[in-house]
């Protein structure tokens, strides 16, 4: 019998209310921050973006970076996400500190354009 209390839960599913416990590291292994939230397509239920919470101290001065989910890799050994894009690219990307933007089609287009990725169409028909 193993001591499950001493080992982290490394399942492949995560509850939405636990997402902010997921750490994020750079490709070099440096700790960047945590996942703040996921952006989920209402029709498909698939995650399109992870919003990363970086920086700050005692809850102040944090910045939030929406990142296309395809730019994250899951490290099952350490139970963390690895940002596959260069850290400087991430830090220069779309972000906010206090007031989150309206994450509509125009904003999704802006994020996709910045990272050179393709995104799901979130338009409502």
WOKA-V831145 format. One record per residue. N is the residue number from 1. RES is the residue in one small letter. OMEGA is omega in radians with two decimals (999 if undefined). NEAR is the number of other C-alpha atoms within 12 Angstrom. D_CENTER is the distance of its C-alpha to the mean C-alpha in whole Angstrom. Layout:
n: {N/N}
res: {RES/RES}
omega: {OMEGA/OMEGA}
near: {NEAR/NEAR}
d_center: {D_CENTER/D_CENTER}
//
This chain:
n: {1/2/3/4/5/6/7/8/9/10/11/12/13/14/15/16/17/18/19/20/21/22/23/24/25/26/27/28/29/30/31/32/33/34/35/36/37/38/39/40/41/42/43/44/45/46/47/48/49/50/51/52/53/54/55/56/57/58/59/60/61/62/63/64/65/66/67/68/69/70/71/72/73/74/75/76/77/78/79/80/81/82/83/84/85/86/87/88/89/90/91/92/93/94/95/96/97/98/99/100/101/102/103/104/105/106/107/108/109/110/111/112/113/114/115/116/117/118/119/120/121/122/123/124/125}
res: {x/x/x/x/x/x/x/x/x/x/x/x/x/x/x/x/x/x/x/x/x/x/x/x/x/x/x/x/x/x/x/x/x/x/x/x/x/x/x/x/x/x/x/x/x/x/x/x/x/x/x/x/x/x/x/x/x/x/x/x/x/x/x/x/x/x/x/x/x/x/x/x/x/x/x/x/x/x/x/x/x/x/x/x/x/x/x/x/x/x/x/x/x/x/x/x/x/x/x/x/x/x/x/x/x/x/x/x/x/x/x/x/x/x/x/x/x/x/x/x/x/x/x/x/x}
omega: {-3.13/3.13/-3.09/3.14/-3.09/-3.12/3.13/3.09/-3.08/3.09/-3.12/3.09/3.11/3.10/-3.09/-3.14/3.11/-3.04/-3.10/3.07/-3.13/3.11/3.12/3.12/3.05/3.08/-3.13/3.12/3.13/3.10/3.14/-3.07/-3.10/2.97/3.11/3.14/3.02/2.98/-3.03/3.06/-3.08/-3.10/-3.04/-3.07/-3.12/3.11/3.13/-3.11/2.92/3.06/-3.10/3.06/-3.08/3.05/3.11/3.13/-3.12/3.08/-3.13/3.07/3.11/3.01/-3.09/-3.07/3.04/-3.09/3.06/-3.03/-3.14/3.12/3.05/3.03/-3.13/3.07/-3.07/-3.12/-3.12/-3.13/3.12/2.98/3.07/3.06/-3.08/3.09/3.09/-3.11/3.14/3.07/3.12/-3.07/3.09/-3.04/3.11/-3.12/3.04/3.12/-3.03/-3.05/3.13/3.10/3.01/-3.07/-3.12/-3.10/-3.13/3.14/3.08/3.09/-3.14/3.14/3.14/3.13/-3.13/-3.08/3.14/-3.14/3.06/3.14/3.07/3.07/-3.10/-3.13/3.09/-3.14/999}
near: {4/6/8/9/8/7/12/15/20/16/15/12/14/18/14/17/13/16/23/23/22/36/32/38/31/29/23/14/19/16/23/31/30/33/36/27/29/32/30/22/23/15/14/12/12/18/24/31/32/36/39/42/37/31/20/15/11/7/12/13/14/22/30/33/41/44/48/38/34/25/32/30/23/25/22/16/14/20/23/33/35/35/38/25/27/21/25/14/20/31/25/19/26/28/27/22/20/14/11/17/20/13/26/18/19/16/24/31/24/24/34/26/18/24/29/18/20/20/30/27/20/24/16/10/5}
d_center: {35/32/30/27/27/26/24/20/19/18/18/16/15/13/15/13/14/13/9/9/11/9/9/8/11/12/14/17/16/16/13/11/10/8/5/7/7/6/9/12/15/18/20/18/16/14/10/10/6/3/4/4/8/10/14/16/19/20/18/19/18/14/12/9/8/6/6/8/7/10/9/7/10/11/14/16/19/16/14/11/8/10/9/12/12/14/13/16/15/11/13/15/13/13/12/14/15/17/18/15/16/17/14/17/18/19/16/14/17/16/13/14/17/16/14/17/15/16/15/16/19/18/22/24/27}
//
